[in-house]
Amino acid sequence: MSQYPYGPAQDPVNQTPPPVTQAPPPYGVAYPQPYVAAYPMYVQPARPTNGMAIAALVLAFFFPPLAIVFGHIARGQIRRTGESGDGLALAGLIMGYIFTSFLVIYIIFIIGVVIAAA
């Protein structure tokens, strides 16, 4: 039985790599180029966003009753003109109604506290 079960010991430092005989094969297959149209494609221009819708969403955080007014006006304009921003107007309306209801509940609570303290 030999001292090394898998063959004689080799020196890893002085080992030379095997010689390269040929270049590796190319990767992938070359396909023909796609057909390019002779005329430019029509790109529909982006619809502008309604400014009242943006204002409704912003005002919902600062003055909610005015956001309700702006949101309703914006939705009417969007239906009439075809602009984008209906989601912004709807979000401004929903948040305006929610924050306005919180504001009304808060005012009723304060009035109740003032009346109870008097």
Helices and strands as residue ranges (DSSP letters): H 51-62, H 64-81, H 86-117
